[in-house]
Amino acid sequence: MSQRHDAQVLIIGSGAAGLSAALRLADQVKVAILCKENLTESSTLYAQGGIAAVMGEEDSVESHIKDTLIAGAGLCDEQAVRFTAEKAKEAVLWLVNKGVTFTRETRPDGRLDFHLTKEGGHSHRRILHAEDATGFAIETTLAQCVQQHPNIALFEFYTCIDLIRKDQECIGVYALNNRTQQVEVFQAPITILATGGASKVYLYTSNPDAASGDGVAMAWRAGCRVANMEFNQFHPTCLFHAKAKSFLITEAIRGEGGILKLADGTRFMPAFDARAELAPRDIVARAIDHEMKRLGMDCVYLDISHKPDSFITSRFPNVHQKCLSFGFDMTKGSLPVVPAAHYTCGGIVTNLKGQTDLARLYAIGEVAYTGLHGANRMASNSLLECLVFAASATEDILANPPLTMPKWQAPSWDESQVTDSDEEVVVSHNWHELRRTMWDYVGIVRTDKRLQRARSRVALLNQEIHDYYANFKVTKDLIELRNLALVAKIIIDSAIRRKESRGLHFNLDYPEVSPNATCTTLKI
């Protein structure tokens, strides 16, 4: 008999989207948060650059909208972009009210105001930041608020397996307790997926280990549509070092004058785009990939050493110290960098309230496809999306009481027909093969032949994983592998359908942009 837990709202995920949703709900309803690792382990924790919002008179919401639409390469939903940009300032002030301390500066008139920086794709300085560790400041502050709230129950170290569906409604989730290895039942009248993206499907990623596409996979199996999964953003500048685990070198370094160079010191970005280092991420990542392949290089170099030492150490204290730990002093020379999988622009289709195709199920943050990002996410719009749509979803939830449990009770998890695995090597082998296949064939630059090879290999892997899943007790690694293999299939199928090159999807067989901008929407 499975252990059971009830809540009025069940939130799966504990990044900026999940934690802010919990805090907005908890004064009125009882909330349960499930997280795969400890409470703060999420992509938000590692976000360095900042959060985009129009705060100054020299900038405008219309300019933020225009920049986002340009970066999205014709596939943004303009209504979603406007909705997000108009609510950005309110979201930032909500964070300030919760205790998040953004970096400030003294203006010429003596006022102490937010220090705003600039990143790729933005025409104005509109990025609020907490030094170079904005995500850390947001995540730890919200986590502290959550831990102190009496109406929020925390369930750390749980890996969700599948949503519980009754007719056309979601009423909870089956989750593996990673500590006891027992599957438990969580039931709630409302479930919110805030599980983040799926960049772990690639061999090299800037994301933490938890980014295994769990939310997209579970929603897909439950019958929800997903959209634009072919648009995987590769961050152009991750530190190239064997022990760095693709440590992210914030885009703000380029925003503050950092220059990309070849090994001989030659600057190359102006040859690819008039905006040079401040071009959108898809353009910069492709340029780096092109130069590395053209010259047979392992990396390129990012140099901001021409700036004063005091500026570098005060503006980027955490990046500076981390690089020093690997033997690189960014005040004296350049940093070796390579692209790495960073952000999933597609996801579960939702409306502006965060509602999915399945009643009682919401999706917010990177797991969702709202239409904000289109074919390429503009820098620092991701944390903003988490906050804006968490507010929108919770407003909708609270506007439609009562939050009562459906009378139907989910059955206990049945593992009577399975045994403990004696071949864990199958999981580890398939895990590596899947991620290597995606990196080699479905990466920054694609071709039809590469995509067809990937489709064949991933189909075999999915069959092997399905057979394994059906016969053995679930483990955290098996659950993640099952989800990643499904997400890989969706990404490949989406990429094959797009007969053009747009934004983050670049296919050498279709190098032109189609005059008809359409989203790729799939359903089981």
Secondary structure, 3 states (H helix, E strand, C coil): CCCEEECCEEEECCCHHHHHHHHHHCCCCCEEEEECCCCCCCHHHHCCCCEECCCCCCCCHHHHHHHHHHHCCCCCCHHHHHHHHHCHHHHHHHHHHHCCCCCEEECCCCCEEECEECCCCCCCCCEECCCCCHHHHHHHHHHHHHHCCCCEEEEECEEEEEEEEECCEEEEEEEEECCCCEEEEEECCEEEECCCCCHHHCCCECCCCCCCCHHHHHHHHCCCCEECCCCEEEEEEEECCCCCCCCECCCHHHHCCCEEECCCCCECHHHCCCCHHHCCHHHHHHHHHHHHHHHCCCCEEEECCCCCHHHHHHHCHHHHHHHHHCCCCCCCCCEEEEEEEEEECCEEECCCCCECCCECEEECHHHEECCCCCCCCCCCCHHHHHHHHHHHHHHHHHCCCCCCCCCCCCCCCCCCCCECCCCHHHHHHHHHHHHHHHHHHCCCCECHHHHHHHHHHHHHHHHHHHHHHHHECCCHHHHHHHHHHHHHHHHHHHHHHCCCCECCECECCCCCCCCCCCCCEECC
